[in-house]
Amino acid sequence: MVHYQARLDATFAALSDVTRRGVLEQLAGSDASITDLADRFQMTLTGMKKHISVLEQAGLVTTEKVGRVRTCKLGRRRLEEEAAWIERHRQLWSARFDALDTIVEHLKRKEKADASSK
């Protein structure tokens, strides 16, 4: 359980930042060097390296250094566990909202009936 939670935490922390989500979008199209990514996002090389490090720790990105160039690509890790976690919670909240809708409709009918009887 702890390993599962740590993995979810790392993934959601990595995805919580708009720049890191943008990097994943870019890498979905094609591999890119850290320098290219830093240029695209108008940030320092050091800043981009930190973002890439977070994505690597979550398993969402891999890097390979050839000569002086470090190339980034999407990691092999898929997000099945995260998607399953989200789906479980979506179902829970959907059921709660459905129950709330039922209560609201019942109250509306009761209010209408009370108004008609007066």
C-alpha positions as CSV (number, residue, x, y, z in Angstrom):
1,M,0.0,0.0,0.0
2,V,2.8,2.4,0.8
3,H,4.5,1.9,-2.5
4,Y,1.2,2.4,-4.3
5,Q,0.5,5.7,-2.4
6,A,4.1,6.9,-3.0
7,R,3.7,6.3,-6.7
8,L,0.3,8.1,-6.8
9,D,1.8,11.0,-4.8
10,A,4.8,11.3,-7.2
11,T,2.5,11.2,-10.2
12,F,0.0,13.8,-9.0
13,A,2.8,16.1,-7.7
14,A,4.4,15.9,-11.1
15,L,1.1,16.6,-12.9
16,S,0.2,19.5,-10.6
17,D,2.5,21.9,-12.4
18,V,1.4,23.6,-15.6
19,T,4.9,23.6,-17.0
20,R,5.4,19.8,-16.4
21,R,2.0,19.1,-18.0
22,G,3.1,21.2,-21.0
23,V,6.4,19.3,-21.2
24,L,4.4,16.0,-21.4
25,E,2.3,17.5,-24.1
26,Q,5.4,18.5,-26.1
27,L,7.0,15.1,-25.6
28,A,3.8,13.3,-26.8
29,G,4.6,14.9,-30.2
30,S,8.3,14.2,-30.3
31,D,11.4,13.8,-28.2
32,A,13.2,17.0,-27.3
33,S,16.4,18.1,-25.6
34,I,16.3,19.9,-22.3
35,T,17.6,23.0,-24.0
36,D,14.8,22.9,-26.6
37,L,12.2,22.5,-23.8
38,A,13.7,25.3,-21.8
39,D,13.6,27.6,-24.9
40,R,9.9,26.6,-25.7
41,F,8.9,27.4,-22.1
42,Q,11.1,30.5,-21.9
43,M,12.9,29.4,-18.7
44,T,16.4,28.7,-17.6
45,L,18.1,25.4,-18.3
46,T,18.4,24.9,-14.5
47,G,14.7,25.4,-14.1
48,M,13.8,23.0,-16.8
49,K,16.2,20.4,-15.4
50,K,14.3,20.5,-12.1
51,H,11.0,20.0,-13.9
52,I,12.4,17.1,-15.9
53,S,13.8,15.6,-12.7
54,V,10.4,15.6,-11.1
55,L,8.9,14.0,-14.2
56,E,11.7,11.4,-14.2
57,Q,11.1,10.5,-10.5
58,A,7.4,9.9,-11.3
59,G,8.4,7.7,-14.2
60,L,6.6,9.9,-16.7
61,V,9.8,10.9,-18.6
62,T,13.1,9.3,-19.4
63,T,16.3,11.0,-20.5
64,E,19.3,9.8,-22.4
65,K,22.6,11.7,-22.7
66,V,24.4,11.5,-26.0
67,G,27.5,13.6,-26.0
68,R,26.5,16.9,-24.6
69,V,22.8,16.7,-25.3
70,R,20.3,15.2,-22.9
71,T,17.2,14.1,-24.8
72,C,13.9,13.6,-23.1
73,K,11.1,11.3,-24.1
74,L,7.9,10.0,-22.6
75,G,8.5,7.3,-20.0
76,R,7.1,3.8,-20.5
77,R,5.0,4.1,-17.4
78,R,1.3,4.2,-18.1
79,L,-1.2,5.8,-15.8
80,E,-3.5,2.9,-15.2
81,E,-3.3,3.1,-11.4
82,E,-3.9,6.8,-11.4
83,A,-6.8,6.5,-13.8
84,A,-8.3,3.7,-11.7
85,W,-8.0,5.9,-8.5
86,I,-9.6,8.8,-10.3
87,E,-12.4,6.6,-11.6
88,R,-13.2,5.1,-8.2
89,H,-13.5,8.7,-6.8
90,R,-15.5,9.8,-9.8
91,Q,-18.0,7.0,-9.2
92,L,-18.2,7.9,-5.5
93,W,-18.9,11.5,-6.1
94,S,-21.3,10.7,-9.0
95,A,-23.3,8.5,-6.6
96,R,-23.3,11.3,-4.0
97,F,-24.5,13.9,-6.4
98,D,-27.2,11.5,-7.7
99,A,-28.4,11.1,-4.1
100,L,-28.4,14.8,-3.6
101,D,-30.4,15.3,-6.8
102,T,-33.0,12.8,-5.5
103,I,-33.3,14.7,-2.3
104,V,-33.6,18.1,-4.0
105,E,-36.2,16.7,-6.4
106,H,-38.2,15.3,-3.4
107,L,-38.0,18.6,-1.6
108,K,-39.2,20.5,-4.7
109,R,-42.1,18.1,-5.1
110,K,-43.0,18.5,-1.5
111,E,-42.7,22.3,-1.7
112,K,-44.9,22.4,-4.8
113,A,-47.5,20.1,-3.1
114,D,-47.5,22.2,0.0
115,A,-48.0,25.3,-2.1
116,S,-50.9,23.7,-4.0
117,S,-52.7,22.6,-0.8
118,K,-52.8,26.2,0.6
